[in-house]
Amino acid sequence: MRVLGIETSCDETGVAVFDSDRGLLAHCLHSQVAMHAEYGGVVPELASRDHIRKALPLIRRVLQEAARPVESIDGVAYTAGPGLLGALLVGGCVARSLAFAWGVPAVGVHHMEAHLLAPMLEPERPVFPFVALLVSGGHTQLVLVEGIGAYRILGESLDDAAGEAFDKVAKMLGLGYPGGPQLAALAADGAPGRFAFPRPMTNRPGLDFSFSGLKTAAANALRGLQQADGGIAPQCKADIARGFQQAVIDTLVIKCRRALESTGLTQLVLAGGVSANRELRERLRDEAQARGWQVFYPRAEFCTDNGAMVAFAGCQRLLAGQHDDLAVRAQARWPIDTLEPVA
């Protein structure tokens, strides 16, 4: 089965063609980062309008790069949620219209399920069951994955997601948008150990997360260092970034260790935008080597939002006979543990 995938959940327009026999045939991505940087964050209306401008040209391009005619497409998959409602509607309307015109089925894909399955695009893949850490700007969850669509939430953030906390602290430090990658780059120049921020909720049982207190600790450290002229020395900012990032990573690693120990599993999937963080990958790799685990994650270009993961996830559901009716699905909120399992 050959599936066209369309991703428009937030600030990136992604399109891909996935073949169930031959794998990923082509993919392309347009990022809106430069447009939103002027405003310090995503402006939903601007995001939706840019998806409208970019969707069809990207679809034409990816079909050309895949060297496959329209007639060879067997189904269309699109991100139906969670995400920005207007952005989701753009992708959904384009996908549903193309599927109707081409006479093929369409299926709405859960954005975080697509992230969770993104490592399946790599040569080395996890085998069910496994534990997944989904960590992004909007989600921080530990999930027991028994099969496609068979998910049980083991723990999740009670307030800010890890990626959201990264972005907010980056803004406090005067960094641009997107804040997470810029904070990670600044942290590389920081002195280790100068700031001992808390590792929230690691001194009690359970697998839930909370990053709002850690964000407040970073804000208090910044206020304490503020100079008479209101400025903060660049090295102090780097030291705070280093301490903050280390606290987040330590917390994530501790919770992953607990999740694997409590389930008795030895495979961990790392997915979502924050999974591109090099320090987090290295820490989990070292932990895996020491404890006999296996860690799987997608290549860097598939950590952030992309069409390839949507095409793959949609293909699995279409192969199982699942598809939508003519209505366009768009859900700003959509718990992952409510999905229908794939047999």
Residue pairs with C-beta under 8 A, 6 or more apart in sequence:
1 19
1 20
1 74
1 75
1 315
1 318
1 319
2 17
2 18
2 19
2 20
2 25
2 68
2 72
2 73
2 74
2 75
3 17
3 18
3 19
3 20
3 73
3 74
3 75
3 76
3 77
3 311
3 314
3 315
3 318
4 15
4 16
4 17
4 59
4 62
4 63
4 73
4 75
4 76
4 77
4 95
4 98
4 311
5 14
5 15
5 16
5 17
5 18
5 76
5 77
5 78
5 109
5 307
5 308
5 309
5 310
5 311
5 312
5 313
5 314
6 14
6 15
6 55
6 59
6 76
6 77
6 78
6 79
6 91
6 94
6 95
6 307
6 310
7 13
7 14
7 15
7 78
7 79
7 91
7 111
7 114
7 305
7 306
7 307
7 309
7 310
8 14
8 51
8 55
8 78
8 79
8 83
8 87
8 88
8 90
8 91
9 79
9 81
9 82
9 83
9 84
9 87
9 88
9 91
9 111
9 305
10 42
10 47
10 83
10 84
10 87
10 305
11 31
11 32
11 33
11 36
11 42
11 47
11 87
11 305
12 29
12 30
12 31
12 32
12 304
12 305
12 306
13 29
13 30
13 32
13 50
13 51
13 54
13 55
13 58
14 27
14 28
14 29
14 30
14 58
14 305
14 306
14 307
14 308
14 310
15 27
15 28
15 29
15 55
15 58
15 59
15 61
15 62
15 307
16 24
16 25
16 26
16 27
16 28
16 62
16 306
16 307
16 308
16 310
16 311
17 24
17 25
17 26
17 27
17 62
17 63
17 66
17 68
17 73
17 311
18 24
18 25
18 308
18 311
18 312
18 315
19 25
20 315
20 319
23 121
24 121
24 308
24 311
24 312
25 65
25 66
25 67
25 68
26 62
26 63
26 65
26 66
27 62
27 306
27 307
27 308
27 311
28 58
28 61
28 62
28 65
28 307
29 301
29 306
29 307
30 50
30 54
30 58
32 42
32 46
32 47
32 50
33 177
33 178
35 46
35 50
36 42
36 43
36 46
36 47
36 177
37 176
37 177
39 177
40 171
40 176
40 177
41 167
41 177
42 84
44 84
44 85
44 86
44 87
45 86
47 84
47 86
47 87
48 84
48 86
48 87
48 89
48 90
51 87
51 90
51 91
52 90
55 90
55 91
55 94
56 94
59 94
59 98
62 307
63 69
63 70
63 73
70 102
71 102
73 102
73 104
74 104
74 318
75 99
75 104
75 105
75 106
75 107
75 314
75 315
75 318
75 323
76 95
76 96
76 98
76 99
76 102
76 104
76 105
76 106
76 107
76 314
77 95
77 106
77 107
77 108
77 109
77 310
77 311
77 313
77 314
77 315
77 317
77 318
78 91
78 92
78 94
78 95
78 96
78 106
78 107
78 108
78 109
78 310
78 314
79 88
79 91
79 108
79 109
79 111
79 114
79 310
80 88
80 92
80 108
80 109
80 110
80 329
80 330
80 331
80 334
81 88
81 108
81 110
81 111
81 329
81 330
81 331
81 332
81 333
81 334
82 110
82 111
82 112
82 138
82 331
82 332
82 333
82 334
83 111
83 332
84 332
85 330
85 332
88 330
88 331
88 332
89 328
89 330
92 108
92 328
92 329
92 330
93 328
95 106
96 106
96 324
96 326
96 327
96 328
98 106
99 105
99 106
100 106
100 326
105 318
105 323
105 324
106 323
106 324
107 314
107 317
107 318
107 322
107 323
107 324
108 324
108 329
108 330
109 310
109 313
109 314
109 317
110 313
110 334
110 336
110 339
111 305
111 334
112 134
112 136
112 139
112 141
112 272
112 336
113 148
113 149
113 151
113 313
113 336
113 339
114 309
114 310
114 312
114 313
115 134
115 136
115 271
115 272
115 309
116 132
116 134
116 143
116 145
116 151
116 269
116 271
116 336
117 148
117 309
117 312
117 313
117 316
118 271
118 298
118 302
118 303
118 306
118 308
118 309
118 312
119 125
119 126
119 269
119 271
119 296
119 297
119 298
120 126
120 312
121 298
121 299
121 302
121 308
121 309
121 312
122 296
122 298
122 299
124 296
125 296
126 267
126 269
126 294
126 296
127 267
128 145
128 146
128 147
129 144
129 145
129 146
129 147
129 263
129 265
129 267
130 145
130 265
130 267
130 268
130 269
130 296
131 142
131 143
131 144
131 145
131 154
131 256
131 259
131 260
131 263
131 265
131 267
131 268
131 269
132 141
132 142
132 143
132 145
132 268
132 269
132 270
132 271
133 141
133 142
133 143
133 252
133 255
133 256
133 259
133 268
133 269
133 270
133 271
133 272
133 275
134 140
134 141
134 142
134 143
134 271
134 272
134 336
135 141
135 161
135 162
135 163
135 252
135 270
135 271
135 272
135 273
135 274
135 275
135 280
136 161
136 162
136 163
136 272
136 273
136 274
137 161
137 163
137 164
137 166
137 167
137 180
137 273
137 274
138 161
138 163
138 164
139 156
139 157
139 161
139 272
140 156
140 157
140 161
140 162
140 163
140 209
140 211
140 252
141 153
141 155
141 156
141 157
141 336
142 153
142 154
142 155
142 156
142 207
142 255
142 256
142 259
143 151
143 152
143 153
143 154
143 336
143 337
144 151
144 152
144 153
144 154
144 259
144 263
145 151
145 269
146 152
147 341
147 342
148 313
148 316
148 317
148 341
148 342
149 317
149 339
149 340
149 341
149 342
150 341
151 336
151 337
151 339
152 337
153 335
153 336
153 337
154 207
154 259
154 262
154 263
155 206
155 207
155 208
155 209
155 255
155 259
156 208
156 209
157 208
157 209
157 210
157 211
158 208
158 209
158 210
159 210
159 211
159 212
160 168
160 210
160 211
160 212
160 215
161 211
162 209
162 211
162 248
162 252
162 274
163 180
163 272
163 273
163 274
164 211
165 211
165 212
165 214
165 215
165 248
166 179
166 180
166 183
166 184
166 245
166 248
166 274
167 177
167 178
167 179
167 180
168 179
168 215
169 179
169 183
169 215
169 218
169 219
169 240
169 241
169 244
170 179
170 180
170 182
170 183
170 241
171 179
172 218
172 219
172 222
173 183
173 186
173 222
173 237
173 240
173 241
174 237
175 182
175 183
175 186
176 182
180 273
180 274
180 277
181 276
183 241
183 244
183 245
184 241
184 245
184 277
184 278
184 279
186 237
186 238
186 241
187 238
187 241
187 242
187 244
187 245
187 246
187 279
188 242
189 235
189 238
189 242
190 235
190 238
190 239
190 240
190 241
190 242
190 243
191 235
191 238
191 239
191 242
192 242
192 246
193 243
194 239
194 242
194 243
195 221
195 239
195 240
195 242
195 243
195 244
196 243
197 214
197 217
197 218
197 221
197 243
197 244
197 246
197 247
198 213
198 214
198 217
198 247
199 247
199 250
199 251
199 254
200 209
200 210
200 211
200 213
200 214
200 247
200 251
201 208
201 209
201 210
201 251
202 250
202 251
202 254
202 255
207 255
207 258
207 259
207 262
209 251
209 252
209 255
211 248
211 251
214 244
214 247
214 248
214 251
218 240
218 243
218 244
221 240
221 243
222 232
222 240
225 232
225 233
225 236
225 240
226 232
227 233
245 277
245 279
246 279
249 277
249 279
249 280
249 283
250 283
252 280
253 280
253 283
253 284
253 287
256 268
256 284
256 287
257 287
257 291
259 268
260 266
260 268
260 291
260 293
266 292
266 293
266 294
267 293
267 294
267 296
268 284
268 288
268 293
268 294
268 295
268 296
269 295
269 296
269 297
270 280
270 281
270 284
270 295
270 296
270 297
271 297
271 298
271 303
272 303
273 303
273 304
273 305
274 280
275 281
275 297
275 298
275 303
276 300
276 303
276 304
281 295
281 297
284 295
285 295
287 293
288 294
288 295
297 303
298 309
302 308
302 309
316 342
317 323
317 342
320 342
320 343
322 340
322 342
